[in-house]
Amino acid sequence: MTARIFKPAKTAMQSGTARTKEWLLEYEAAVPRQIDPLMGWTSSSDTRTQLRLEFDTKDEAIAYAERNGIPYRLDEPKPRGLVRKSYADNFKFGRLGSWTH
């Protein structure tokens, strides 16, 4: 069972960068999830997928995996591309979008 070491991206409901600075180690599922015939809930007999370890740096996460003999896959974060905009761009003459008000 391999583990995945990654830096989480911010959620869609999040405007700041909270909880995106640490590195996570999560196990990948060894067995596929099953649907319970009575209730219809999705379940798994693999309890390692519930484990989520947080580390301050990538090196700490890699060292932990190697020290405990855990095969891992490292996912490097993609750099964020910021688009600089001015508030005045909403009202400029050659604006492409239509006005909504």
Secondary structure, DSSP 8 states (H G I E B T S, - for coil): --EEEE-----TT-SS-TT-SSEEEEE--SS--EE-TTT--EE-S-GGGG-EEEESSHHHHHHHHHHTT--EEEE-----------GGGGG-TT-SS----
